[in-house]
Amino acid sequence: MEQEIDLKSIIGLFRRQLWLMVSIVVTIVVMTGGVLYTLTPEFTATNKVLVDLSNKDLLEPDDRMNVSVSDANARVESEVSILRSDNIYMEVIRRENLLADPEFGIRPGRFDWIKSYLNMSITAPSGEVLLGQALSRFQDAVTVRRQGLTYIIEISVTSRDPAKAAKLANSIASTYIDLQLQSKISRTLASRNIIQSQISQANNALIDSERGFDRYLSENLDRIEQQSASPRIAQLRSEFERIRNERERVSGLAQVVELSLNAGDIGALTANLQADAIRQLQERQEELNAALSQATDGSQRAVNLRSELEQIQSQIVEEAGRELTKLQQEVASFDERGNTVRTEMRTAMLNSDLPPEVLTEIYSLQQSSEIARSQYQNLLQRLRELDVQAQLQVADARVVNEASTPSSASFPNKRMILAVAAAFALGLGGSIAVLRELFIGGFTSEDQVEQVLRTPLATTIPRQAASSSLVRIGVADLVSSAPLSVFSESIRRLRVLVERQKADLSKEGDDRNGLVIMVTSTEPNEGKSTTALALARTLARSGRKTLIIDCDLRKPSLSKLTGVTATPWLSEVLRGQELPPSVSKQALIDPLSDLSMIFGSRVSDIATDDLLMGDRFNQILRTARRHFDYIVIDTPPVGAVVDALYLARFTDIVVFVLKWASTPQSMAKKALAALKEQSGPQTKHVLVLNQKEKPSSRKSSAYNAYYGQSE
């Protein structure tokens, strides 16, 4: 059968442990607040970088790369790893001079101040160690992660200074992009250098092939003309010779003019160049020289003439430069015309009726020359493309969101931490409250009592709400004033167990008359005296001759509960006074029942256990057994004094009273174990759970509904 969850019991549990929970919550929250007050706030700034996987060749902007999803993810993860590399961090440390920064840079050792105070020598770490320490601190402050499955990478830096955090986050992003761009440029320049070396080889190969072809023509041209019937070859040969001679003449003149310009020889320039502009400038120069020879040295006219003469010389140099350019262009024109004639000559030879072996030789030489020329042109074109690409390189990543100075600290998040601490403290307090209630603190259920103490539970007595009527009559009076109440019914349940024990003893042939019942508890104020009085009254009202003895000589309470004045008879007998043959004649009568009562009086001049452990008290019990059916003994708490342990050996039933949700479980187990150890082998031990919280309305109304009344 499933157990019903009693919400009211749960609420009652937390209500009883409220101060424990409040103290735990307040303590943890206050401690957390104190720790938060001492923490240095840290700020986090984030820069976002987009990794662009498209082609970045500006010479072909429409060309795109098709990248698979797996390759794209691998590429982005690779860029994340690059951003986490030491090369990036070391470059940022160098750029931002973080070695001199108090937060990330060089710091004194943890115990250097102690060594300095003790005048001990301090060994300075090496530069590599200091750099490694700065790198480690900076790495701890940086977080690089991919934003979901996008191509965006977040670069976060945490620092005590919000402006520094933003600056370093942006610096990492810019350093990453700069190094990426430098890497691409370096690769392009490295390729260019390789092609440059190959171009030199290709140029030499082209020159060798052209020279070889020209050498072949010059050595075999006469033979080719004779063997060929085409007059075109002779015409082209004559034209080629004329062009070559003109080129050599113009080229020689250009070399002389260039040497004269470099040497500043104006005379040689005017002598070799026959241009009209230079001739006119030369004539003007001669006129100025003649006028200068006639002018007085140091005169204004001489100064003006020299100035004009210098201008004339500058103009001659400029004109000579222009003429040199014309000559160089003319040389280039002769080279182009010579190449054209050479090509026509080759074509004419191949198209003529030369012998096959001659045509094969010419064709082979021409093909070698064409291949060398094609290779040279391709390499030269690729070299020019690489030169352009080196200047037009673009990084494969760009910043999409620069880090801004954070306005609030990322650590510690005081509100969140305090809320988490409060929630944790509340949960911890609730857990400790449940543990204390169920395992360490008091007993809160019948099953718990029997499981922990391994002793049968006789009855559970409900808590009686305080009222003016109870103040006047007392709780134990309810068995007389309210015999149909739940309290009275719970006492009668205990009476049933007592009567059954007496019946069992009779069946076993035990001829004892009176049954001695000891009522005790673990600690004071658990309701043992009230329980003992109520049980004794219930037995007396059932027609049984019953005696109750107040054996709590340290703090007697039955006199106060019954309103009957106590007599010192018990204390005097225990001290040595003669014991009368009948105890009943010394007993007082309860005003609410036929219960006989013997009260103890407070003893302060002798140990109470010395009085109770002697044979005098045993004699009182033997006498009482002959005249009464039941003798109820109210003893001091076991945890407070040892009196109950001595009295346990004289009893037939030990009623151990526990206070609901109050009696500590460990103390109750220890006290009950001590009682069982001191009791006789046939002594029966039963438990009473006293002052139980009022159950749920459905359960509590069962008894009241049956009798048609309320408590």
VOGU-3710 file (C-alpha; in Angstrom, 3 decimals, decimal comma):
1> meqeidlksi> 0,000/0,000/0,000  1,461/3,344/-1,020  2,194/5,797/1,738  0,340/9,051/1,497  2,453/12,175/1,372  1,495/14,287/4,364  2,167/17,870/3,296  1,369/19,154/6,745  4,005/16,870/8,260  6,596/18,151/5,799
11> iglfrrqlwl> 5,694/21,733/6,636  5,876/20,880/10,311  9,344/19,398/9,840  10,665/22,590/8,265  8,882/24,705/10,852  10,626/22,865/13,673  13,990/23,229/11,956  13,351/26,804/10,821  16,082/28,401/12,910  18,635/25,858/11,746
21> mvsivvtivv> 17,769/26,537/8,115  17,725/30,305/8,610  21,090/30,242/10,344  22,638/28,158/7,550  21,222/30,412/4,826  22,280/33,614/6,590  25,756/32,254/7,341  26,451/31,093/3,787  25,022/34,255/2,198  26,998/36,503/4,552
31> mtggvlytlt> 30,202/34,534/3,945  29,600/34,636/0,184  29,002/38,373/0,348  32,216/38,823/2,315  34,194/36,837/-0,236  32,602/38,779/-3,104  33,551/42,040/-1,398  37,216/41,022/-1,350  37,325/39,820/-4,978  38,802/42,107/-7,600
41> peftatnkvl> 36,291/42,714/-10,421  37,305/41,537/-13,869  35,950/42,711/-17,220  35,611/40,720/-20,435  35,644/42,238/-23,918  34,879/40,201/-27,063  36,001/40,679/-30,646  34,317/38,712/-33,451  36,237/37,605/-36,543  34,648/36,116/-39,657
51> vdlsnkdlle> 36,586/33,449/-41,582  35,824/33,952/-45,281  36,288/30,755/-47,289  35,727/32,364/-50,715  38,581/32,981/-53,159  40,546/36,128/-52,392  42,259/36,553/-55,817  41,483/40,162/-56,749  42,712/39,547/-60,297  39,818/37,103/-60,749
61> pddrmnvsvs> 37,122/38,333/-58,318  34,360/36,223/-59,869  36,184/32,963/-59,258  34,712/31,134/-56,250  35,823/28,057/-54,369  33,366/25,269/-53,732  34,138/24,013/-50,206  32,325/21,105/-48,584  30,785/21,452/-45,134  33,337/19,131/-43,536
71> danarvesev> 36,228/21,006/-45,129  34,744/24,330/-44,051  34,363/23,154/-40,458  37,913/21,836/-40,459  39,135/25,157/-41,838  37,357/27,188/-39,147  38,586/24,881/-36,377  42,103/25,229/-37,777  41,824/29,000/-37,588  40,662/28,685/-33,962
81> silrsdniym> 43,782/26,643/-33,210  45,951/29,245/-34,937  44,371/31,984/-32,835  45,271/29,974/-29,724  48,877/29,492/-30,812  51,817/30,941/-28,930  52,981/32,854/-32,019  49,884/35,061/-31,939  50,128/35,657/-28,191  53,867/36,375/-28,321
91> evirrenlla> 53,363/38,930/-31,082  50,590/40,635/-29,063  52,858/40,679/-26,003  55,541/42,356/-28,114  53,208/44,873/-29,734  51,426/45,843/-26,513  54,575/45,642/-24,358  52,825/43,354/-21,877  56,108/42,435/-20,206  55,935/45,832/-18,520
101> dpefgirpgr> 52,244/45,478/-17,696  51,594/44,977/-13,952  48,789/42,488/-14,617  50,418/40,228/-17,205  54,083/41,174/-17,051  56,985/40,478/-14,746  56,101/40,128/-11,083  58,124/39,357/-7,970  58,060/35,778/-6,751  55,453/34,597/-4,261
111> fdwiksylnm> 57,979/34,400/-1,414  60,409/37,099/-2,567  59,084/39,577/-0,031  59,839/37,112/2,762  63,360/36,561/1,449  63,836/40,305/1,123  62,632/40,850/4,687  65,080/38,186/5,921  67,898/39,684/3,793  68,174/36,444/1,850
121> sitapsgevl> 69,582/36,363/-1,664  66,996/36,321/-4,435  67,879/34,514/-7,661  66,408/36,348/-10,629  64,752/34,016/-13,166  65,992/33,959/-16,742  64,401/35,936/-19,524  62,839/32,827/-21,037  61,216/31,959/-17,714  59,819/35,478/-17,301
131> lgqalsrfqd> 58,535/35,453/-20,870  56,931/32,068/-20,296  55,228/33,351/-17,145  53,840/36,375/-18,991  52,671/34,119/-21,832  50,938/31,785/-19,368  49,118/34,658/-17,643  48,014/36,100/-20,965  46,794/32,710/-22,202  44,722/32,294/-19,038
141> avtvrrqglt> 43,044/35,634/-19,739  42,174/34,815/-23,381  39,290/32,658/-24,560  38,930/31,734/-28,250  35,895/29,768/-29,347  33,796/29,228/-32,426  30,295/30,693/-32,295  28,124/27,633/-32,812  28,464/26,188/-36,309  29,021/29,576/-37,938
151> yiieisvtsr> 32,240/30,892/-39,472  32,543/33,490/-36,700  35,272/33,181/-34,049  34,901/34,995/-30,727  38,066/36,343/-29,100  37,476/37,283/-25,457  40,003/38,846/-23,088  39,450/39,236/-19,347  41,286/41,949/-17,439  40,941/44,117/-14,377
161> dpakaaklan> 40,924/47,166/-16,659  37,908/47,254/-19,039  39,707/49,457/-21,564  42,711/47,114/-21,553  40,438/44,105/-22,126  38,933/45,702/-25,241  42,336/46,852/-26,489  43,908/43,409/-26,138  40,947/41,639/-27,773  41,202/43,960/-30,777
171> siastyidlq> 44,993/43,585/-30,795  44,736/39,785/-30,996  42,325/40,045/-33,927  44,482/42,573/-35,803  47,660/40,586/-35,099  46,011/37,417/-36,372  44,911/39,146/-39,595  48,303/40,846/-40,074  50,230/37,610/-39,629  47,828/35,814/-41,940
181> lqskisrtla> 48,370/38,492/-44,614  52,140/38,420/-44,107  52,104/34,660/-44,491  50,237/34,895/-47,806  52,603/37,596/-49,083  55,630/35,569/-48,001  54,347/32,529/-49,858  53,720/34,603/-52,981  57,193/36,203/-52,844  58,789/32,816/-52,296
191> srniiqsqis> 57,043/31,532/-55,435  58,154/34,653/-57,290  61,792/34,092/-56,311  61,645/30,515/-57,533  60,180/31,631/-60,887  62,757/34,427/-61,100  65,570/31,895/-60,948  63,819/29,776/-63,581  63,372/32,808/-65,861  67,102/33,352/-65,907
201> qannalidse> 67,627/29,770/-67,028  64,840/30,049/-69,608  66,367/33,263/-70,976  69,751/31,624/-71,343  68,133/28,663/-73,062  66,297/31,018/-75,454  69,480/32,899/-76,256  71,381/29,677/-76,862  68,666/28,354/-79,158  68,540/31,614/-81,163
211> rgfdrylsen> 72,294/31,735/-81,437  72,390/28,136/-82,499  69,832/28,793/-85,216  71,658/31,929/-86,412  74,977/30,076/-86,366  73,469/27,317/-88,459  72,112/29,845/-90,947  75,355/31,755/-91,186  77,333/28,558/-91,695  74,959/26,994/-94,202
221> ldrieqqsas> 73,247/29,970/-95,832  75,370/29,791/-99,015  74,683/26,112/-99,368  70,983/26,663/-98,728  70,768/29,401/-101,378  72,452/27,154/-103,891  70,223/24,209/-103,120  67,068/26,304/-103,147  65,635/27,757/-106,308  63,663/30,445/-104,395
231> priaqlrsef> 64,989/34,040/-104,917  63,123/35,067/-101,754  65,768/33,594/-99,447  68,521/35,744/-101,017  66,371/38,887/-100,734  65,602/38,195/-97,104  69,268/37,485/-96,385  70,276/40,801/-97,931  67,569/42,623/-95,958  68,630/40,889/-92,739
241> erirnererv> 72,279/41,903/-93,285  71,274/45,530/-93,906  69,091/45,621/-90,772  71,843/44,061/-88,658  74,396/46,590/-89,914  72,065/49,512/-89,247  71,300/48,169/-85,789  75,000/47,854/-84,948  75,589/51,451/-86,120  72,688/52,892/-84,143
251> sglaqvvels> 73,473/50,746/-81,152  77,103/51,899/-81,177  76,010/55,515/-81,375  73,584/55,023/-78,506  76,320/53,524/-76,364  78,641/56,475/-77,071  75,886/58,983/-76,228  75,025/57,124/-73,022  78,670/57,113/-71,947  78,979/60,832/-72,742
261> lnagdigalt> 75,831/61,595/-70,722  77,096/59,625/-67,772  80,480/61,393/-67,970  78,906/64,834/-68,518  80,966/65,361/-71,704  78,978/68,104/-73,505  81,461/68,314/-76,316  81,219/64,644/-77,126  77,429/64,876/-77,072  77,346/67,741/-79,549
271> anlqadairq> 79,968/66,012/-81,714  78,100/62,715/-81,967  74,546/64,032/-82,098  73,680/66,034/-85,221  70,221/67,066/-84,143  69,105/70,600/-85,094  68,083/71,500/-81,536  71,473/70,464/-80,156  73,266/72,307/-82,987  71,385/75,500/-82,168
281> lqerqeelna> 72,127/75,115/-78,475  75,806/74,532/-79,310  75,937/77,736/-81,371  74,332/79,656/-78,493  76,869/78,112/-76,125  79,744/79,328/-78,311  78,264/82,841/-78,361  77,959/82,872/-74,577  81,526/81,627/-74,148  82,783/84,419/-76,442
291> alsqatdgsq> 80,778/87,038/-74,551  81,954/85,666/-71,215  85,599/85,940/-72,309  85,096/89,657/-72,899  83,126/90,320/-69,688  84,837/91,508/-66,538  85,212/88,840/-63,861  82,813/89,342/-61,027  80,543/91,685/-62,914  76,820/91,221/-63,098
301> ravnlrsele> 77,052/90,530/-66,821  79,533/87,725/-66,205  77,253/86,215/-63,585  74,260/86,356/-65,940  76,254/84,826/-68,777  77,452/81,952/-66,606  73,889/81,324/-65,417  72,581/81,273/-68,970  75,484/79,061/-69,996  74,538/76,544/-67,309
311> qiqsqiveea> 70,944/76,552/-68,561  72,174/75,929/-72,111  74,253/72,972/-70,918  71,255/71,560/-69,045  69,126/71,884/-72,163  71,823/70,115/-74,200  71,819/67,251/-71,688  68,002/67,062/-71,839  68,021/67,049/-75,636  70,781/64,439/-75,620
321> greltklqqe> 68,659/62,292/-73,311  65,696/62,562/-75,653  67,941/61,700/-78,606  69,324/58,701/-76,689  65,775/57,509/-76,114  65,070/57,805/-79,813  68,227/55,834/-80,606  67,246/53,093/-78,147  63,781/52,951/-79,678  65,376/52,722/-83,083
331> vasfdergnt> 67,572/49,830/-81,887  64,459/48,086/-80,585  62,768/48,709/-83,922  65,733/47,150/-85,751  65,577/44,160/-83,393  61,887/43,711/-84,124  62,412/44,061/-87,864  65,369/41,667/-87,695  63,253/39,095/-85,851  60,538/39,502/-88,435
341> vrtemrtaml> 62,970/39,033/-91,316  64,573/36,058/-89,528  61,149/34,464/-89,101  60,283/35,084/-92,754  63,617/33,604/-93,765  62,962/30,492/-91,727  59,491/30,187/-93,206  60,837/30,666/-96,712  63,436/27,993/-96,121  60,883/25,536/-94,813
351> nsdlppevlt> 58,607/26,245/-97,787  61,390/25,904/-100,355  62,407/22,728/-102,182  65,441/22,053/-100,024  66,538/18,517/-99,401  64,641/16,735/-96,618  67,672/16,413/-94,356  68,224/20,196/-94,501  64,541/20,937/-93,843  64,584/18,576/-90,862
361> eiyslqqsse> 67,596/20,325/-89,356  66,009/23,751/-89,848  62,668/22,611/-88,465  64,297/21,070/-85,387  66,231/24,246/-84,637  63,102/26,361/-85,121  61,000/24,198/-82,792  63,668/24,309/-80,094  63,700/28,067/-80,375  59,893/28,304/-80,245
371> iarsqyqnll> 59,696/26,050/-77,177  62,350/28,087/-75,365  60,558/31,306/-76,293  57,160/29,939/-75,125  58,623/28,807/-71,788  60,316/32,121/-71,274  57,123/34,074/-72,048  55,021/31,881/-69,726  57,464/32,280/-66,868  57,705/35,988/-67,471
381> qrlreldvqa> 53,910/36,330/-67,462  53,638/34,300/-64,248  56,335/36,461/-62,658  54,394/39,608/-63,429  51,189/38,032/-62,008  52,986/37,136/-58,774  54,355/40,674/-58,502  50,820/41,989/-58,738  49,424/39,365/-56,363  52,033/40,207/-53,730
391> qlqvadarvv> 50,725/43,769/-53,754  47,026/42,801/-53,872  46,878/40,107/-51,183  43,794/40,192/-48,909  43,444/38,312/-45,612  41,011/35,391/-45,389  39,451/36,829/-42,220  37,977/40,139/-41,216  36,682/41,734/-38,051  32,887/41,917/-37,996
401> neastpssas> 32,548/43,330/-34,479  35,337/45,133/-32,666  35,532/44,753/-28,905  34,177/47,728/-26,999  34,939/48,708/-23,429  32,640/46,646/-21,159  30,496/48,643/-18,762  29,927/45,885/-16,202  32,216/43,289/-14,663  32,011/39,733/-15,955
411> fpnkrmilav> 33,408/38,403/-12,689  32,205/38,255/-10,073  28,538/38,327/-11,069  27,390/39,295/-7,597  23,675/38,902/-8,150  23,976/35,499/-9,733  26,533/34,249/-7,197  24,435/35,482/-4,276  21,322/33,907/-5,787  23,154/30,609/-6,342
421> aaafalglgg> 24,622/30,796/-2,831  21,175/31,451/-1,370  19,647/28,582/-3,343  22,522/26,292/-2,360  22,247/27,384/1,273  18,493/26,812/1,216  18,944/23,342/-0,253  21,767/22,562/2,168  19,734/23,854/5,087  16,735/21,791/4,022
431> siavlrelfi> 18,890/18,679/3,621  20,531/19,152/7,003  17,126/19,816/8,532  15,774/16,566/7,104  18,869/14,646/8,232  18,703/16,176/11,678  14,996/15,497/11,941  15,088/11,939/10,630  18,493/10,638/11,669  20,172/12,976/14,124
441> ggftsedqve> 17,385/14,979/15,742  14,038/13,893/17,034  11,652/11,171/15,937  8,841/12,196/13,585  7,094/8,935/12,714  6,127/5,638/14,303  8,100/3,613/11,776  11,184/5,700/12,405  10,977/5,081/16,146  10,849/1,306/15,766
451> qvlrtplatt> 13,493/1,178/13,019  16,019/3,265/14,939  15,469/1,928/18,466  14,419/-1,621/17,454  11,818/-1,642/20,229  8,032/-1,879/19,846  6,061/1,356/19,996  3,134/1,086/22,394  1,275/4,274/21,558  1,565/7,767/20,183
461> iprqaasssl> 0,244/10,586/22,357  -0,899/13,728/20,516  0,188/17,203/21,465  -2,489/19,094/23,363  -3,002/22,679/22,307  -2,528/25,154/25,141  -5,832/26,423/26,524  -7,146/27,964/29,703  -8,895/24,708/30,668  -5,666/22,700/30,415
471> vrigvadlvs> -3,890/25,251/32,554  -6,495/24,686/35,261  -6,771/20,867/35,151  -3,538/19,638/33,529  -3,041/17,287/30,573  -3,119/14,099/32,687  -6,552/15,086/33,966  -8,029/14,472/30,497  -8,369/10,745/31,211  -11,000/11,748/33,769
481> saplsvfses> -12,433/14,965/32,359  -12,380/13,870/28,666  -12,306/10,061/28,596  -13,300/9,974/24,885  -10,548/12,322/23,736  -7,707/11,202/21,450  -5,297/11,709/24,349  -7,258/9,371/26,621  -7,543/6,792/23,863  -3,765/6,822/23,323
491> irrlrvlver> -3,207/6,229/27,078  -5,666/3,343/26,987  -3,627/1,795/24,168  -0,663/1,803/26,544  -2,853/0,258/29,240  -3,810/-2,580/26,873  -0,147/-3,448/26,384  0,452/-3,386/30,171  -2,513/-5,655/30,874  -1,412/-8,044/28,137
501> qkadlskegd> 2,040/-8,277/29,698  0,454/-9,173/33,057  -1,688/-11,803/31,351  1,333/-13,292/29,593  3,187/-13,555/32,872  0,216/-15,345/34,423  0,139/-17,871/31,572  3,833/-18,552/32,078  3,139/-19,477/35,731  4,598/-16,322/37,198
511> drnglvimvt> 2,856/-15,909/40,548  3,901/-12,319/41,172  0,985/-10,135/42,230  1,761/-6,535/41,453  3,304/-5,535/38,100  5,972/-2,819/38,393  5,936/-0,311/35,525  8,764/2,224/35,280  8,178/5,362/33,210  11,284/7,301/32,193
521> stepnegkst> 12,715/9,334/29,322  15,992/10,520/27,865  15,890/14,189/28,827  13,748/16,422/31,028  10,525/17,991/29,763  9,568/15,064/27,531  6,273/14,410/29,368  7,217/11,262/31,303  5,540/12,385/34,571  2,325/13,318/32,744
531> talalartla> 2,392/9,964/30,918  3,025/8,048/34,156  0,167/9,822/35,964  -2,235/9,384/33,050  -1,371/5,655/32,756  -1,803/5,117/36,515  -5,177/6,902/36,507  -6,346/4,868/33,524  -5,404/1,617/35,291  -7,134/2,764/38,495
541> rsgrktliid> -10,317/3,791/36,614  -10,453/0,309/35,079  -10,944/-1,155/38,588  -7,337/-2,231/39,154  -5,621/-1,417/42,404  -2,874/0,920/41,276  -0,062/2,741/43,052  2,144/5,470/41,621  5,466/6,325/43,254  7,323/9,548/42,469
551> cdlrkpslsk> 10,946/8,377/42,494  12,309/11,597/41,053  13,827/12,742/44,322  15,778/15,504/42,629  12,806/17,182/40,970  9,477/15,651/42,091  6,491/16,790/40,032  3,509/14,489/40,736  2,447/16,582/43,717  2,175/19,611/41,487
561> ltgvtatpwl> 0,346/17,699/38,737  -2,282/16,284/41,131  -2,567/19,243/43,484  -1,997/16,982/46,533  0,513/18,074/49,163  3,521/15,750/49,324  4,709/14,041/52,533  8,330/13,143/53,359  7,464/9,533/54,163  9,322/7,961/51,191
571> sevlrgqelp> 12,509/9,899/51,804  12,440/9,058/55,518  11,966/5,326/54,858  14,808/5,341/52,336  16,991/7,068/54,913  16,383/4,291/57,473  12,983/4,798/59,106  11,125/1,574/59,938  9,007/0,276/57,070  5,372/-0,365/58,036
581> psvskqalid> 3,777/-3,709/57,055  1,288/-1,983/54,691  2,355/0,617/52,173  -1,223/1,401/51,204  -1,891/3,074/54,523  0,905/5,589/53,789  -0,368/6,363/50,312  -2,374/9,423/49,366  -5,508/9,198/47,218  -5,834/10,915/43,846
591> plsdlsmifg> -8,805/13,311/43,872  -9,814/12,262/40,318  -9,601/8,472/40,732  -8,949/5,640/43,176  -5,236/5,905/42,450  -2,910/5,560/45,437  0,077/7,890/45,407  3,410/8,053/47,212  5,315/11,254/46,610  8,988/11,823/47,022
601> srvsdiatdd> 10,400/15,011/48,420  13,441/16,896/47,208  16,699/15,578/48,664  19,764/17,777/48,647  22,074/16,419/51,336  22,676/12,922/49,905  22,965/11,314/46,464  19,563/10,055/45,380  20,985/6,968/43,678  22,428/5,886/47,047
611> llmgdrfnqi> 18,887/5,924/48,448  17,262/4,090/45,547  19,877/1,403/44,938  19,637/-0,025/48,434  17,432/-2,809/49,753  15,003/-0,367/51,393  13,348/0,557/48,098  13,190/-3,102/47,077  11,366/-3,817/50,328  8,867/-1,069/49,518
621> lrtarrhfdy> 8,217/-2,668/46,114  7,810/-6,175/47,596  5,288/-4,825/50,069  3,460/-2,897/47,349  3,272/-5,963/45,091  1,189/-7,793/47,767  -1,424/-5,051/47,940  -1,594/-3,589/44,405  -2,114/-4,939/40,918  0,062/-2,303/39,264
631> ividtppvga> 2,845/-0,106/40,669  3,849/2,794/38,367  7,242/4,355/39,081  8,024/7,856/37,795  11,847/8,100/37,537  14,284/10,845/36,570  15,481/11,039/32,933  18,167/8,526/32,039  20,335/11,082/30,313  20,344/13,418/33,315
641> vvdalylarf> 20,956/11,084/36,302  21,585/7,400/36,905  18,631/6,777/39,226  16,532/5,103/36,551  19,306/2,637/35,752  19,253/1,318/39,340  15,454/1,179/39,400  15,266/-0,715/36,079  16,342/-3,963/37,762  13,196/-3,943/39,938
651> tdivvfvlkw> 10,673/-3,395/37,119  8,635/-5,668/34,891  7,857/-3,104/32,175  9,927/-0,070/31,173  7,933/2,639/29,393  10,429/4,841/27,581  8,911/8,217/26,617  10,159/10,093/23,542  9,191/13,627/22,669  8,054/14,123/19,080
661> astpqsmakk> 10,743/15,772/16,911  12,784/16,697/19,986  14,529/13,742/21,617  17,932/13,270/19,914  18,140/9,867/18,292  21,706/9,165/19,400  20,926/9,990/23,026  17,729/7,942/22,925  19,577/4,897/21,568  22,277/5,246/24,214
671> alaalkeqsg> 19,773/5,676/27,071  17,587/2,771/25,949  20,616/0,510/25,562  21,696/1,360/29,102  18,208/0,560/30,427  18,141/-2,795/28,646  21,560/-3,638/30,026  20,460/-2,900/33,622  17,014/-4,507/33,340  16,203/-8,113/34,102
681> pqtkhvlvln> 15,977/-10,725/31,364  12,153/-10,808/31,498  11,685/-7,034/31,591  9,671/-5,752/28,654  10,590/-2,411/27,057  8,051/-0,341/25,176  8,160/3,111/23,641  5,767/6,030/23,835  5,983/8,835/21,297  4,686/11,862/23,124
691> qkekpssrks> 3,380/15,249/21,966  2,976/14,289/18,323  2,035/17,060/15,927  -1,617/17,169/15,025  -2,132/14,942/11,968  -3,879/15,918/8,784  -7,546/16,777/9,084  -8,669/13,594/7,264  -6,730/11,354/9,620  -7,475/13,246/12,841
701> saynayygqs> -11,180/13,348/12,096  -11,476/9,537/11,991  -11,630/9,109/15,769  -13,672/12,279/16,333  -16,171/11,356/13,644  -16,654/7,950/15,239  -17,501/9,471/18,630  -19,240/12,498/17,173  -17,036/15,039/18,956  -13,969/17,133/18,407
711> e> -10,908/17,422/20,500
//
